[in-house]
Amino acid sequence: MENTSHASPLRDLPWKIVWITGASTGIGREVALQLAARGVKVAVSARSVDKLEGMGGLVKAYPLDVTDVKAVRDTIAKIEIELGPIDMALMAAGAYAPIDITAFEPEPFAHMMQVNFLGVVNCISGLLPIMGKRRAGRIAWIASVAGYRGLPKAAGYGPTKAALINLAESLKPELDSIGIKISVVNPGFVETPMTKGNDFPMPFLMKPEDAARRTIEGLARGKFEVAYPTRFVTILKIARVLPYSLYFWLIKRAVL
């Protein structure tokens, strides 16, 4: 069973076996490395096979495209056979493309929804039967503070993250009743290949190592929402309750 006490999570992690998707770069990769350094066996998945190699003895690669439902279920079964029961799964696979209103096409919207949202749904569908049978386990996924409210240039990315936040809120009560815990991770801007090409200011930009540490700490404490950095999260949560007239006025002044 998962220990959700407030003892230092970095000294006493509650998992023996963790599965992470999107583990070739960014937060997913850093979480895998930090967990392995603490003695946790980590199964890592991503499409970039070469980037999954050489991550350490406690990290085992399971290449995967999360948009392939059958491959997801086969991978979960293989991990359970080779490593043992998955205590926690972190879905960190993601795609991002800024939306240019002068070249507005449906393809990037469909791709981001397929990877960011349905990729998580595919993984949940494979995990629920085995975790439900054991009445134990935690399923977590990376959403974003961009899912709190609509932001310029995030018209494709933001809705997928809003959907992931809503998904977590919708599933939590029912999954609690069968012993499965849900967490949603909402980072701010993190220095990753995904954000490297942004041509706009990124306030409170974080290093992936710090984001990974905060993710692990929050999940180890059993938090439903793990959100960081605190100041940026606070600003955006306040913005979430503003009336539209004031919100759009502020956004135009701050971003456009």
Summary of the structure (lengths in Angstrom):
residues: 256
radius of gyration: 17.9
end to end distance: 48.7
largest distance: 55.3
contacts: 833
relative contact order: 0.14
helix: 46%
strand: 14%
